[in-house]
Amino acid sequence: MGTTRSAASSGSPYEGSVGFSRAVRVGQHIAVSGTAPIGEGGQVSLDPGQQTRRCWEIALGALAELGGTAEDVIRTRHYITDLDVVDAVSAVHGEIFGAVRPASTMVRVAGLLDERWLVEVELDAVVPED
């Protein structure tokens, strides 16, 4: 018997054209794709803390759709465009994952797909067996 694979969509216009899912679950493992701070109607806050909250709201929503919670997260990644946002991004991560304490990486990149984006996030989770 094969391992079940399921996917979640966030409605991103890029999912169909690029050919990816917001998140994929295979067995107990869930991987959430790079998630940008896109709000309703394509709006993007210029505040790094609000951008980070929006990223995690989307990513954790996809995780929940596939049966996971923040407590199941084992790794997070932040891609930031400016070192000035480190404190704001870190503070939001601490609010969400302070008790979970997943492995985590933050990388400064030259840029993201939209120049308004200051942060993009990813996560990996392992959910309890059914």
N, CA, C and O atoms as a Tinker XYZ file with bonds, in Angstrom:
   520  protein
     1  N      0.847000   -1.165000    0.000000    73     2
     2  CA     0.000000    0.000000    0.000000    64     1     3
     3  C      0.899000    1.237000    0.000000    63     2     4     5
     4  O      1.826000    1.318000    0.806000    81     3
     5  N      0.639000    2.223000   -0.907000    73     3     6
     6  CA     1.451000    3.426000   -1.027000    64     5     7
     7  C      1.097000    4.472000    0.016000    63     6     8     9
     8  O      0.046000    4.406000    0.653000    81     7
     9  N      1.980000    5.425000    0.175000    73     7    10
    10  CA     1.753000    6.531000    1.090000    64     9    11
    11  C      0.812000    7.537000    0.432000    63    10    12    13
    12  O      0.968000    7.868000   -0.743000    81    11
    13  N     -0.144000    8.011000    1.183000    73    11    14
    14  CA    -1.113000    8.978000    0.669000    64    13    15
    15  C     -0.460000   10.342000    0.533000    63    14    16    17
    16  O      0.285000   10.785000    1.406000    81    15
    17  N     -0.757000   11.000000   -0.586000    73    15    18
    18  CA    -0.264000   12.354000   -0.844000    64    17    19
    19  C     -1.465000   13.267000   -1.004000    63    18    20    21
    20  O     -2.394000   12.953000   -1.748000    81    19
    21  N     -1.449000   14.406000   -0.303000    73    19    22
    22  CA    -2.520000   15.388000   -0.455000    64    21    23
    23  C     -1.889000   16.774000   -0.504000    63    22    24    25
    24  O     -0.762000   16.978000   -0.052000    81    23
    25  N     -2.640000   17.722000   -1.062000    73    23    26
    26  CA    -2.107000   19.071000   -1.236000    64    25    27
    27  C     -3.127000   20.107000   -0.799000    63    26    28    29
    28  O     -4.331000   19.848000   -0.775000    81    27
    29  N     -2.621000   21.294000   -0.450000    73    27    30
    30  CA    -3.461000   22.430000   -0.081000    64    29    31
    31  C     -3.130000   23.592000   -1.008000    63    30    32    33
    32  O     -1.990000   23.741000   -1.449000    81    31
    33  N     -4.120000   24.400000   -1.295000    73    31    34
    34  CA    -3.949000   25.589000   -2.115000    64    33    35
    35  C     -4.344000   26.815000   -1.307000    63    34    36    37
    36  O     -5.283000   26.769000   -0.513000    81    35
    37  N     -3.620000   27.912000   -1.514000    73    35    38
    38  CA    -3.993000   29.159000   -0.852000    64    37    39
    39  C     -4.671000   30.105000   -1.831000    63    38    40    41
    40  O     -5.059000   31.212000   -1.458000    81    39
    41  N     -4.817000   29.677000   -3.084000    73    39    42
    42  CA    -5.424000   30.526000   -4.094000    64    41    43
    43  C     -4.442000   31.470000   -4.751000    63    42    44    45
    44  O     -4.854000   32.358000   -5.497000    81    43
    45  N     -3.154000   31.305000   -4.496000    73    43    46
    46  CA    -2.146000   32.153000   -5.128000    64    45    47
    47  C     -2.242000   32.026000   -6.637000    63    46    48    49
    48  O     -2.391000   30.918000   -7.152000    81    47
    49  N     -2.161000   33.142000   -7.359000    73    47    50
    50  CA    -2.208000   33.062000   -8.816000    64    49    51
    51  C     -1.011000   32.312000   -9.399000    63    50    52    53
    52  O     -1.060000   31.854000  -10.541000    81    51
    53  N      0.058000   32.186000   -8.621000    73    51    54
    54  CA     1.260000   31.500000   -9.097000    64    53    55
    55  C      1.147000   29.973000   -9.041000    63    54    56    57
    56  O      1.877000   29.274000   -9.744000    81    55
    57  N      0.241000   29.453000   -8.214000    73    55    58
    58  CA     0.169000   27.997000   -8.029000    64    57    59
    59  C     -0.094000   27.270000   -9.348000    63    58    60    61
    60  O      0.591000   26.299000   -9.667000    81    59
    61  N     -1.068000   27.727000  -10.101000    73    59    62
    62  CA    -1.380000   27.070000  -11.368000    64    61    63
    63  C     -0.352000   27.326000  -12.453000    63    62    64    65
    64  O      0.050000   26.405000  -13.164000    81    63
    65  N      0.076000   28.580000  -12.583000    73    63    66
    66  CA     0.994000   28.911000  -13.679000    64    65    67
    67  C      2.389000   28.346000  -13.464000    63    66    68    69
    68  O      3.061000   27.970000  -14.424000    81    67
    69  N      2.832000   28.282000  -12.209000    73    67    70
    70  CA     4.157000   27.750000  -11.917000    64    69    71
    71  C      4.097000   26.235000  -11.717000    63    70    72    73
    72  O      5.062000   25.527000  -12.004000    81    71
    73  N      2.960000   25.745000  -11.226000    73    71    74
    74  CA     2.802000   24.311000  -11.012000    64    73    75
    75  C      3.287000   23.860000   -9.653000    63    74    76    77
    76  O      4.111000   22.950000   -9.555000    81    75
    77  N      2.781000   24.492000   -8.599000    73    75    78
    78  CA     3.144000   24.070000   -7.248000    64    77    79
    79  C      1.921000   24.142000   -6.348000    63    78    80    81
    80  O      0.899000   24.726000   -6.708000    81    79
    81  N      2.044000   23.540000   -5.172000    73    79    82
    82  CA     1.003000   23.594000   -4.154000    64    81    83
    83  C      1.493000   24.437000   -2.996000    63    82    84    85
    84  O      2.694000   24.493000   -2.734000    81    83
    85  N      0.578000   25.095000   -2.299000    73    83    86
    86  CA     0.966000   25.864000   -1.109000    64    85    87
    87  C      1.593000   24.927000   -0.092000    63    86    88    89
    88  O      2.572000   25.274000    0.568000    81    87
    89  N      1.015000   23.725000    0.031000    73    87    90
    90  CA     1.558000   22.740000    0.963000    64    89    91
    91  C      1.269000   21.344000    0.439000    63    90    92    93
    92  O      0.298000   21.127000   -0.286000    81    91
    93  N      2.122000   20.401000    0.813000    73    91    94
    94  CA     1.962000   19.005000    0.424000    64    93    95
    95  C      2.174000   18.141000    1.655000    63    94    96    97
    96  O      3.107000   18.343000    2.431000    81    95
    97  N      1.276000   17.167000    1.812000    73    95    98
    98  CA     1.428000   16.187000    2.892000    64    97    99
    99  C      1.645000   14.819000    2.281000    63    98   100   101
   100  O      0.901000   14.386000    1.401000    81    99
   101  N      2.679000   14.144000    2.764000    73    99   102
   102  CA     2.954000   12.758000    2.400000    64   101   103
   103  C      3.141000   12.022000    3.716000    63   102   104   105
   104  O      4.104000   12.270000    4.441000    81   103
   105  N      2.214000   11.112000    4.026000    73   103   106
   106  CA     2.260000   10.433000    5.319000    64   105   107
   107  C      2.126000   11.440000    6.445000    63   106   108   109
   108  O      1.170000   12.215000    6.486000    81   107
   109  N      3.079000   11.429000    7.353000    73   107   110
   110  CA     3.058000   12.336000    8.506000    64   109   111
   111  C      3.776000   13.657000    8.233000    63   110   112   113
   112  O      3.753000   14.557000    9.073000    81   111
   113  N      4.406000   13.780000    7.077000    73   111   114
   114  CA     5.228000   14.948000    6.774000    64   113   115
   115  C      4.452000   15.977000    5.952000    63   114   116   117
   116  O      3.768000   15.634000    4.987000    81   115
   117  N      4.571000   17.241000    6.352000    73   115   118
   118  CA     3.950000   18.343000    5.620000    64   117   119
   119  C      5.026000   19.376000    5.329000    63   118   120   121
   120  O      5.777000   19.777000    6.217000    81   119
   121  N      5.091000   19.804000    4.063000    73   119   122
   122  CA     5.999000   20.874000    3.651000    64   121   123
   123  C      5.155000   22.022000    3.115000    63   122   124   125
   124  O      4.296000   21.820000    2.256000    81   123
   125  N      5.399000   23.223000    3.619000    73   123   126
   126  CA     4.688000   24.407000    3.148000    64   125   127
   127  C      5.662000   25.235000    2.320000    63   126   128   129
   128  O      6.754000   25.573000    2.775000    81   127
   129  N      5.249000   25.554000    1.100000    73   127   130
   130  CA     6.070000   26.319000    0.156000    64   129   131
   131  C      6.378000   27.714000    0.659000    63   130   132   133
   132  O      5.777000   28.197000    1.618000    81   131
   133  N      7.325000   28.349000   -0.008000    73   131   134
   134  CA     7.624000   29.748000    0.263000    64   133   135
   135  C      6.338000   30.556000    0.218000    63   134   136   137
   136  O      5.591000   30.500000   -0.758000    81   135
   137  N      6.090000   31.302000    1.275000    73   135   138
   138  CA     4.822000   32.012000    1.450000    64   137   139
   139  C      5.097000   33.492000    1.659000    63   138   140   141
   140  O      5.802000   33.885000    2.588000    81   139
   141  N      4.532000   34.298000    0.785000    73   139   142
   142  CA     4.752000   35.746000    0.800000    64   141   143
   143  C      3.603000   36.459000    1.521000    63   142   144   145
   144  O      2.551000   35.863000    1.754000    81   143
   145  N      3.805000   37.730000    1.872000    73   143   146
   146  CA     2.832000   38.478000    2.679000    64   145   147
   147  C      1.712000   39.133000    1.876000    63   146   148   149
   148  O      1.444000   40.324000    2.031000    81   147
   149  N      1.070000   38.361000    1.029000    73   147   150
   150  CA     0.033000   38.924000    0.168000    64   149   151
   151  C     -1.303000   38.921000    0.897000    63   150   152   153
   152  O     -1.780000   37.877000    1.341000    81   151
   153  N     -1.898000   40.099000    1.015000    73   151   154
   154  CA    -3.188000   40.248000    1.677000    64   153   155
   155  C     -4.329000   40.190000    0.677000    63   154   156   157
   156  O     -4.131000   39.907000   -0.504000    81   155
   157  N     -5.524000   40.464000    1.176000    73   155   158
   158  CA    -6.711000   40.487000    0.332000    64   157   159
   159  C     -6.516000   41.440000   -0.836000    63   158   160   161
   160  O     -6.016000   42.551000   -0.663000    81   159
   161  N     -6.909000   41.004000   -2.018000    73   159   162
   162  CA    -6.810000   41.853000   -3.202000    64   161   163
   163  C     -5.385000   42.175000   -3.614000    63   162   164   165
   164  O     -5.157000   43.124000   -4.364000    81   163
   165  N     -4.419000   41.394000   -3.131000    73   163   166
   166  CA    -3.030000   41.621000   -3.496000    64   165   167
   167  C     -2.329000   42.695000   -2.684000    63   166   168   169
   168  O     -1.196000   43.069000   -2.987000    81   167
   169  N     -3.001000   43.192000   -1.650000    73   167   170
   170  CA    -2.410000   44.234000   -0.811000    64   169   171
   171  C     -1.212000   43.685000   -0.041000    63   170   172   173
   172  O     -1.177000   42.509000    0.323000    81   171
   173  N     -0.233000   44.555000    0.202000    73   171   174
   174  CA     0.951000   44.194000    0.977000    64   173   175
   175  C      1.242000   45.332000    1.948000    63   174   176   177
   176  O      1.455000   46.470000    1.530000    81   175
   177  N      1.249000   45.026000    3.238000    73   175   178
   178  CA     1.623000   46.015000    4.249000    64   177   179
   179  C      3.104000   46.334000    4.089000    63   178   180   181
   180  O      3.882000   45.475000    3.673000    81   179
   181  N      3.490000   47.531000    4.408000    73   179   182
   182  CA     4.904000   47.895000    4.358000    64   181   183
   183  C      5.599000   47.647000    5.699000    63   182   184   185
   184  O      6.810000   47.834000    5.810000    81   183
   185  N      4.838000   47.227000    6.721000    73   183   186
   186  CA     5.378000   46.956000    8.048000    64   185   187
   187  C      5.928000   45.526000    8.094000    63   186   188   189
   188  O      5.188000   44.586000    7.804000    81   187
   189  N      7.208000   45.333000    8.451000    73   187   190
   190  CA     7.783000   43.983000    8.441000    64   189   191
   191  C      7.110000   43.017000    9.419000    63   190   192   193
   192  O      6.990000   41.828000    9.125000    81   191
   193  N      6.673000   43.514000   10.573000    73   191   194
   194  CA     5.973000   42.643000   11.515000    64   193   195
   195  C      4.644000   42.174000   10.952000    63   194   196   197
   196  O      4.301000   40.998000   11.069000    81   195
   197  N      3.893000   43.080000   10.344000    73   195   198
   198  CA     2.618000   42.708000    9.737000    64   197   199
   199  C      2.828000   41.767000    8.551000    63   198   200   201
   200  O      2.053000   40.833000    8.348000    81   199
   201  N      3.881000   42.018000    7.769000    73   199   202
   202  CA     4.175000   41.108000    6.664000    64   201   203
   203  C      4.461000   39.705000    7.185000    63   202   204   205
   204  O      3.980000   38.718000    6.629000    81   203
   205  N      5.246000   39.624000    8.254000    73   203   206
   206  CA     5.594000   38.315000    8.813000    64   205   207
   207  C      4.350000   37.614000    9.352000    63   206   208   209
   208  O      4.180000   36.412000    9.142000    81   207
   209  N      3.484000   38.344000   10.039000    73   207   210
   210  CA     2.234000   37.751000   10.539000    64   209   211
   211  C      1.387000   37.223000    9.384000    63   210   212   213
   212  O      0.813000   36.138000    9.478000    81   211
   213  N      1.308000   37.986000    8.298000    73   211   214
   214  CA     0.515000   37.548000    7.150000    64   213   215
   215  C      1.105000   36.283000    6.537000    63   214   216   217
   216  O      0.369000   35.359000    6.188000    81   215
   217  N      2.420000   36.238000    6.406000    73   215   218
   218  CA     3.069000   35.026000    5.882000    64   217   219
   219  C      2.705000   33.810000    6.721000    63   218   220   221
   220  O      2.308000   32.772000    6.190000    81   219
   221  N      2.844000   33.946000    8.046000    73   219   222
   222  CA     2.565000   32.806000    8.926000    64   221   223
   223  C      1.080000   32.472000    8.947000    63   222   224   225
   224  O      0.723000   31.302000    9.083000    81   223
   225  N      0.214000   33.454000    8.818000    73   223   226
   226  CA    -1.229000   33.188000    8.751000    64   225   227
   227  C     -1.543000   32.291000    7.551000    63   226   228   229
   228  O     -2.300000   31.329000    7.675000    81   227
   229  N     -0.968000   32.604000    6.405000    73   227   230
   230  CA    -1.192000   31.803000    5.194000    64   229   231
   231  C     -0.563000   30.418000    5.349000    63   230   232   233
   232  O     -1.209000   29.408000    5.072000    81   231
   233  N      0.693000   30.371000    5.789000    73   231   234
   234  CA     1.408000   29.096000    5.916000    64   233   235
   235  C      0.748000   28.176000    6.936000    63   234   236   237
   236  O      0.582000   26.984000    6.677000    81   235
   237  N      0.372000   28.717000    8.089000    73   235   238
   238  CA    -0.272000   27.890000    9.119000    64   237   239
   239  C     -1.679000   27.487000    8.710000    63   238   240   241
   240  O     -2.166000   26.439000    9.135000    81   239
   241  N     -2.340000   28.296000    7.897000    73   239   242
   242  CA    -3.644000   27.914000    7.357000    64   241   243
   243  C     -3.530000   26.700000    6.448000    63   242   244   245
   244  O     -4.356000   25.789000    6.509000    81   243
   245  N     -2.502000   26.691000    5.605000    73   243   246
   246  CA    -2.273000   25.540000    4.728000    64   245   247
   247  C     -1.908000   24.308000    5.548000    63   246   248   249
   248  O     -2.363000   23.202000    5.257000    81   247
   249  N     -1.088000   24.507000    6.572000    73   247   250
   250  CA    -0.720000   23.407000    7.468000    64   249   251
   251  C     -1.969000   22.819000    8.123000    63   250   252   253
   252  O     -2.121000   21.599000    8.183000    81   251
   253  N     -2.856000   23.674000    8.611000    73   251   254
   254  CA    -4.086000   23.218000    9.260000    64   253   255
   255  C     -4.983000   22.473000    8.284000    63   254   256   257
   256  O     -5.612000   21.479000    8.646000    81   255
   257  N     -5.044000   22.952000    7.045000    73   255   258
   258  CA    -5.862000   22.282000    6.029000    64   257   259
   259  C     -5.426000   20.840000    5.822000    63   258   260   261
   260  O     -6.240000   19.989000    5.463000    81   259
   261  N     -4.152000   20.564000    6.047000    73   259   262
   262  CA    -3.623000   19.210000    5.871000    64   261   263
   263  C     -3.490000   18.456000    7.189000    63   262   264   265
   264  O     -2.887000   17.384000    7.235000    81   263
   265  N     -4.056000   19.016000    8.271000    73   263   266
   266  CA    -4.118000   18.299000    9.537000    64   265   267
   267  C     -3.034000   18.624000   10.538000    63   266   268   269
   268  O     -2.886000   17.911000   11.530000    81   267
   269  N     -2.268000   19.681000   10.310000    73   267   270
   270  CA    -1.194000   20.028000   11.225000    64   269   271
   271  C     -1.488000   21.276000   12.031000    63   270   272   273
   272  O     -2.429000   22.014000   11.741000    81   271
   273  N     -0.670000   21.501000   13.049000    73   271   274
   274  CA    -0.759000   22.696000   13.888000    64   273   275
   275  C      0.651000   23.260000   14.066000    63   274   276   277
   276  O      1.635000   22.622000   13.690000    81   275
   277  N      0.737000   24.445000   14.635000    73   275   278
   278  CA     2.038000   25.060000   14.909000    64   277   279
   279  C      2.901000   24.148000   15.782000    63   278   280   281
   280  O      4.125000   24.140000   15.650000    81   279
   281  N      2.277000   23.393000   16.659000    73   279   282
   282  CA     3.024000   22.493000   17.552000    64   281   283
   283  C      3.712000   21.352000   16.795000    63   282   284   285
   284  O      4.629000   20.726000   17.326000    81   283
   285  N      3.275000   21.078000   15.560000    73   283   286
   286  CA     3.866000   20.011000   14.748000    64   285   287
   287  C      5.055000   20.478000   13.916000    63   286   288   289
   288  O      5.723000   19.663000   13.280000    81   287
   289  N      5.324000   21.779000   13.914000    73   287   290
   290  CA     6.371000   22.348000   13.065000    64   289   291
   291  C      7.749000   21.965000   13.604000    63   290   292   293
   292  O      8.040000   22.137000   14.787000    81   291
   293  N      8.591000   21.440000   12.706000    73   291   294
   294  CA     9.950000   21.050000   13.098000    64   293   295
   295  C     11.014000   21.952000   12.492000    63   294   296   297
   296  O     12.148000   21.965000   12.970000    81   295
   297  N     10.672000   22.714000   11.439000    73   295   298
   298  CA    11.647000   23.625000   10.816000    64   297   299
   299  C     10.926000   24.804000   10.201000    63   298   300   301
   300  O      9.876000   24.649000    9.578000    81   299
   301  N     11.504000   25.999000   10.383000    73   299   302
   302  CA    11.007000   27.197000    9.718000    64   301   303
   303  C     12.168000   27.859000    8.986000    63   302   304   305
   304  O     13.334000   27.704000    9.351000    81   303
   305  N     11.813000   28.600000    7.945000    73   303   306
   306  CA    12.804000   29.369000    7.194000    64   305   307
   307  C     12.230000   30.750000    6.915000    63   306   308   309
   308  O     11.061000   30.888000    6.554000    81   307
   309  N     13.066000   31.770000    7.087000    73   307   310
   310  CA    12.706000   33.137000    6.718000    64   309   311
   311  C     13.692000   33.607000    5.661000    63   310   312   313
   312  O     14.901000   33.414000    5.796000    81   311
   313  N     13.180000   34.210000    4.632000    73   311   314
   314  CA    14.007000   34.873000    3.625000    64   313   315
   315  C     13.688000   36.358000    3.764000    63   314   316   317
   316  O     12.544000   36.769000    3.567000    81   315
   317  N     14.686000   37.157000    4.099000    73   315   318
   318  CA    14.475000   38.587000    4.304000    64   317   319
   319  C     15.332000   39.364000    3.302000    63   318   320   321
   320  O     16.366000   38.880000    2.841000    81   319
   321  N     14.884000   40.573000    2.976000    73   319   322
   322  CA    15.602000   41.380000    2.001000    64   321   323
   323  C     16.466000   42.461000    2.634000    63   322   324   325
   324  O     17.290000   43.070000    1.952000    81   323
   325  N     16.288000   42.708000    3.935000    73   323   326
   326  CA    16.973000   43.815000    4.594000    64   325   327
   327  C     17.238000   43.438000    6.051000    63   326   328   329
   328  O     16.342000   42.952000    6.740000    81   327
   329  N     18.445000   43.658000    6.511000    73   327   330
   330  CA    18.783000   43.322000    7.896000    64   329   331
   331  C     18.011000   44.159000    8.902000    63   330   332   333
   332  O     17.919000   43.775000   10.068000    81   331
   333  N     17.459000   45.282000    8.492000    73   331   334
   334  CA    16.680000   46.126000    9.395000    64   333   335
   335  C     15.383000   45.464000    9.859000    63   334   336   337
   336  O     14.769000   45.941000   10.813000    81   335
   337  N     14.951000   44.383000    9.216000    73   335   338
   338  CA    13.694000   43.730000    9.590000    64   337   339
   339  C     13.896000   42.545000   10.532000    63   338   340   341
   340  O     12.919000   41.942000   10.976000    81   339
   341  N     15.128000   42.206000   10.840000    73   339   342
   342  CA    15.421000   41.015000   11.649000    64   341   343
   343  C     14.654000   41.027000   12.970000    63   342   344   345
   344  O     14.031000   40.024000   13.320000    81   343
   345  N     14.681000   42.114000   13.698000    73   343   346
   346  CA    14.027000   42.151000   15.009000    64   345   347
   347  C     12.514000   41.954000   14.892000    63   346   348   349
   348  O     11.926000   41.200000   15.668000    81   347
   349  N     11.889000   42.621000   13.937000    73   347   350
   350  CA    10.435000   42.498000   13.773000    64   349   351
   351  C     10.055000   41.086000   13.345000    63   350   352   353
   352  O      9.096000   40.518000   13.868000    81   351
   353  N     10.788000   40.522000   12.414000    73   351   354
   354  CA    10.512000   39.160000   11.936000    64   353   355
   355  C     10.740000   38.160000   13.064000    63   354   356   357
   356  O      9.932000   37.253000   13.266000    81   355
   357  N     11.823000   38.320000   13.789000    73   355   358
   358  CA    12.142000   37.408000   14.898000    64   357   359
   359  C     11.098000   37.479000   16.000000    63   358   360   361
   360  O     10.740000   36.454000   16.579000    81   359
   361  N     10.609000   38.669000   16.293000    73   359   362
   362  CA     9.603000   38.824000   17.355000    64   361   363
   363  C      8.328000   38.066000   17.014000    63   362   364   365
   364  O      7.747000   37.412000   17.880000    81   363
   365  N      7.889000   38.145000   15.770000    73   363   366
   366  CA     6.675000   37.427000   15.368000    64   365   367
   367  C      6.914000   35.920000   15.425000    63   366   368   369
   368  O      6.053000   35.168000   15.882000    81   367
   369  N      8.074000   35.484000   14.964000    73   367   370
   370  CA     8.398000   34.053000   15.038000    64   369   371
   371  C      8.356000   33.583000   16.485000    63   370   372   373
   372  O      7.832000   32.509000   16.780000    81   371
   373  N      8.905000   34.383000   17.380000    73   371   374
   374  CA     8.899000   34.033000   18.802000    64   373   375
   375  C      7.504000   33.951000   19.385000    63   374   376   377
   376  O      7.226000   33.072000   20.201000    81   375
   377  N      6.619000   34.853000   18.981000    73   375   378
   378  CA     5.229000   34.813000   19.447000    64   377   379
   379  C      4.542000   33.517000   19.023000    63   378   380   381
   380  O      3.789000   32.925000   19.796000    81   379
   381  N      4.802000   33.086000   17.805000    73   379   382
   382  CA     4.110000   31.915000   17.266000    64   381   383
   383  C      4.768000   30.613000   17.703000    63   382   384   385
   384  O      4.083000   29.651000   18.049000    81   383
   385  N      6.098000   30.586000   17.685000    73   383   386
   386  CA     6.818000   29.326000   17.879000    64   385   387
   387  C      7.679000   29.279000   19.137000    63   386   388   389
   388  O      8.476000   28.354000   19.297000    81   387
   389  N      7.538000   30.256000   20.032000    73   387   390
   390  CA     8.371000   30.307000   21.229000    64   389   391
   391  C      8.322000   29.050000   22.072000    63   390   392   393
   392  O      9.344000   28.628000   22.612000    81   391
   393  N      7.141000   28.439000   22.195000    73   391   394
   394  CA     7.019000   27.215000   22.986000    64   393   395
   395  C      7.393000   25.972000   22.183000    63   394   396   397
   396  O      7.738000   24.941000   22.761000    81   395
   397  N      7.326000   26.061000   20.863000    73   395   398
   398  CA     7.601000   24.912000   19.986000    64   397   399
   399  C      9.099000   24.783000   19.725000    63   398   400   401
   400  O      9.652000   23.683000   19.737000    81   399
   401  N      9.736000   25.908000   19.493000    73   399   402
   402  CA    11.172000   26.001000   19.240000    64   401   403
   403  C     11.656000   25.066000   18.135000    63   402   404   405
   404  O     12.506000   24.207000   18.370000    81   403
   405  N     11.107000   25.236000   16.917000    73   403   406
   406  CA    11.572000   24.414000   15.802000    64   405   407
   407  C     12.982000   24.818000   15.374000    63   406   408   409
   408  O     13.459000   25.896000   15.728000    81   407
   409  N     13.636000   23.958000   14.619000    73   407   410
   410  CA    14.871000   24.373000   13.959000    64   409   411
   411  C     14.487000   25.529000   13.041000    63   410   412   413
   412  O     13.412000   25.513000   12.442000    81   411
   413  N     15.350000   26.523000   12.926000    73   411   414
   414  CA    14.967000   27.699000   12.154000    64   413   415
   415  C     16.171000   28.329000   11.474000    63   414   416   417
   416  O     17.282000   28.327000   12.005000    81   415
   417  N     15.923000   28.867000   10.291000    73   415   418
   418  CA    16.958000   29.541000    9.519000    64   417   419
   419  C     16.411000   30.869000    9.030000    63   418   420   421
   420  O     15.250000   30.962000    8.632000    81   419
   421  N     17.258000   31.907000    9.062000    73   419   422
   422  CA    16.909000   33.193000    8.472000    64   421   423
   423  C     18.048000   33.560000    7.520000    63   422   424   425
   424  O     19.219000   33.569000    7.899000    81   423
   425  N     17.677000   33.860000    6.282000    73   423   426
   426  CA    18.658000   34.157000    5.255000    64   425   427
   427  C     18.332000   35.496000    4.615000    63   426   428   429
   428  O     17.182000   35.756000    4.259000    81   427
   429  N     19.324000   36.330000    4.470000    73   427   430
   430  CA    19.142000   37.586000    3.736000    64   429   431
   431  C     19.362000   37.299000    2.256000    63   430   432   433
   432  O     20.369000   36.707000    1.866000    81   431
   433  N     18.406000   37.727000    1.441000    73   431   434
   434  CA    18.466000   37.500000   -0.002000    64   433   435
   435  C     18.511000   38.844000   -0.724000    63   434   436   437
   436  O     18.160000   39.877000   -0.155000    81   435
   437  N     18.942000   38.817000   -1.973000    73   435   438
   438  CA    19.038000   40.055000   -2.758000    64   437   439
   439  C     17.664000   40.636000   -3.053000    63   438   440   441
   440  O     17.520000   41.851000   -3.191000    81   439
   441  N     16.662000   39.786000   -3.148000    73   439   442
   442  CA    15.319000   40.270000   -3.419000    64   441   443
   443  C     14.340000   39.121000   -3.497000    63   442   444   445
   444  O     14.727000   37.959000   -3.625000    81   443
   445  N     13.061000   39.463000   -3.418000    73   443   446
   446  CA    11.980000   38.490000   -3.570000    64   445   447
   447  C     11.193000   38.869000   -4.824000    63   446   448   449
   448  O     11.497000   39.890000   -5.441000    81   447
   449  N     10.209000   38.093000   -5.212000    73   447   450
   450  CA     9.516000   38.307000   -6.485000    64   449   451
   451  C      8.809000   39.649000   -6.602000    63   450   452   453
   452  O      8.636000   40.154000   -7.712000    81   451
   453  N      8.402000   40.229000   -5.499000    73   451   454
   454  CA     7.739000   41.530000   -5.493000    64   453   455
   455  C      8.582000   42.448000   -4.605000    63   454   456   457
   456  O      8.887000   42.092000   -3.467000    81   455
   457  N      8.956000   43.609000   -5.106000    73   455   458
   458  CA     9.851000   44.489000   -4.342000    64   457   459
   459  C      9.249000   44.987000   -3.034000    63   458   460   461
   460  O      9.981000   45.473000   -2.172000    81   459
   461  N      7.912000   44.877000   -2.863000    73   459   462
   462  CA     7.277000   45.276000   -1.599000    64   461   463
   463  C      7.489000   44.242000   -0.508000    63   462   464   465
   464  O      7.409000   44.571000    0.676000    81   463
   465  N      7.759000   42.998000   -0.885000    73   463   466
   466  CA     7.916000   41.924000    0.092000    64   465   467
   467  C      9.254000   42.072000    0.812000    63   466   468   469
   468  O     10.306000   42.165000    0.180000    81   467
   469  N      9.196000   42.093000    2.135000    73   467   470
   470  CA    10.395000   42.160000    2.955000    64   469   471
   471  C     10.750000   40.799000    3.533000    63   470   472   473
   472  O     11.873000   40.583000    3.988000    81   471
   473  N      9.781000   39.874000    3.513000    73   471   474
   474  CA     9.974000   38.555000    4.116000    64   473   475
   475  C      9.131000   37.525000    3.375000    63   474   476   477
   476  O      8.050000   37.829000    2.869000    81   475
   477  N      9.644000   36.312000    3.322000    73   475   478
   478  CA     8.919000   35.149000    2.825000    64   477   479
   479  C      9.278000   34.006000    3.764000    63   478   480   481
   480  O     10.404000   33.949000    4.258000    81   479
   481  N      8.338000   33.092000    4.021000    73   479   482
   482  CA     8.583000   32.021000    4.987000    64   481   483
   483  C      8.264000   30.653000    4.397000    63   482   484   485
   484  O      7.516000   30.541000    3.425000    81   483
   485  N      8.840000   29.616000    4.994000    73   483   486
   486  CA     8.536000   28.216000    4.690000    64   485   487
   487  C      8.504000   27.457000    6.007000    63   486   488   489
   488  O      9.040000   27.910000    7.018000    81   487
   489  N      7.865000   26.295000    5.976000    73   487   490
   490  CA     7.911000   25.432000    7.164000    64   489   491
   491  C      7.804000   23.982000    6.774000    63   490   492   493
   492  O      7.289000   23.637000    5.711000    81   491
   493  N      8.307000   23.131000    7.665000    73   491   494
   494  CA     8.164000   21.682000    7.568000    64   493   495
   495  C      7.579000   21.207000    8.894000    63   494   496   497
   496  O      7.921000   21.718000    9.960000    81   495
   497  N      6.701000   20.231000    8.805000    73   495   498
   498  CA     6.059000   19.704000   10.015000    64   497   499
   499  C      5.940000   18.191000    9.926000    63   498   500   501
   500  O      5.916000   17.614000    8.839000    81   499
   501  N      5.866000   17.570000   11.082000    73   499   502
   502  CA     5.575000   16.145000   11.203000    64   501   503
   503  C      4.380000   16.037000   12.141000    63   502   504   505
   504  O      4.442000   16.452000   13.299000    81   503
   505  N      3.296000   15.475000   11.626000    73   503   506
   506  CA     2.060000   15.372000   12.410000    64   505   507
   507  C      1.987000   13.990000   13.051000    63   506   508   509
   508  O      2.582000   13.034000   12.554000    81   507
   509  N      1.250000   13.893000   14.160000    73   507   510
   510  CA     1.110000   12.594000   14.819000    64   509   511
   511  C      0.455000   11.566000   13.902000    63   510   512   513
   512  O     -0.326000   11.923000   13.019000    81   511
   513  N      0.770000   10.309000   14.109000    73   511   514
   514  CA     0.146000    9.241000   13.341000    64   513   515
   515  C     -1.338000    9.217000   13.615000    63   514   516   517
   516  O     -1.786000    9.497000   14.728000    81   515
   517  N     -2.111000    8.874000   12.568000    73   515   518
   518  CA    -3.573000    8.796000   12.723000    64   517   519
   519  C     -3.974000    7.622000   13.595000    63   518   520
   520  O     -5.163000    7.405000   13.831000    81   519
